[in-house]
Amino acid sequence: MPASSPSVIPVWVAAFVGAVLVAVFSASAAIVWLPVVMAGAVLLTFVIQLGVSRKEGLVSRIVASLAGAFLILAAATLVLVVWAGTGIPASV
């Protein structure tokens, strides 16, 4: 694993935990709450990167964190939409 993974993996874990919490507590409104989880991942990414205090590879670490969180949440969206069986609500 690259040296940047200690600052990337916590964001992925937080995105996964957020997706699971949305699935458990609000699966019918997942299309509303999963973007909120992504916003939290963005904030967490910047907090972690400010805490790392390393300029080298900053953009790469941010891209890796957010791309991973995006893929996790996109997969969760797909699973929840299929699981709900109704597709994306027309009101969105």
N, C-alpha and C positions, 0 to 999 in steps of 0.2 A: 504494500500500500504506500502511496506517496506520503510525504511528510505533511501535506496539507489536510489529510483525512481527519485528524482530530478536530479541525474546525469546520469540516463539511458534514460529517456523519451525524452530529447532533441535530442539524436542521432536517436531515432526512428522517431521523427518528421522530422528531416533533411533528413533521408532516404526516407520517404514518399513524402516530397516536391520535392526531387531530382527525384524520380520516376515519379511524375506528370509532372515535367518540361521536362523530357526526352520524356514522352508520347506526350506532347503538341508540342514540338519543333523538335523532331527527332525520331518519332516512327519507322521509317523504319530502323534506325541504333541503335535501343535500345540495341541490343546484344553487341554493342561497348561501349555505354555510361553508361549503368547500372553498369558495373564493376568500372567505374570511380567514380560513386556515392558511391559505396562500399568503395573504397579507401579513399574517403573523410570522410566517416563514421568512418573508422579506425583512421584517423588523429584526427577527432573531439573527438572520445572517449578518446584518450590519452591526448589531451589538457584539456578536462573536468576533467579527473581523476587526472592529475597533479595539476589542480586548486583546487580540493577537499582537498588535503593534508591529507588524512586519509589512513593509511596502512591497517586497518582492512577491510576485504571484497573487497580488490582491484581486485583480480582475478574474484570474483563473479560479481562485477559490470561491468568489462570489458566483461566477457562472456555474461552477460545479454544484454548489449548494442549491441554487435556485432551479437549475435544470433538473436535478434529482427530485427536488420537492414538487416541481411541476409534473414530472412523469408519474410520481407516486399519486398525486391528486388527480391527474387525468385518468389513471387506471382505476382509482376509487370511484370517480364519476361514472365511468363506463360500467363498472360492476354494479353500482347502486341504481343506475338507470335501467339496466337489464333486470336486476333483482326486483325492482319495483314493478316492472312489466308494463308500465304505462308510458314510458319514454319521457321526454322533457315536457313539462307542463306548458300548455299554450299561453298561460299568463306571463311567462318569463320573456 
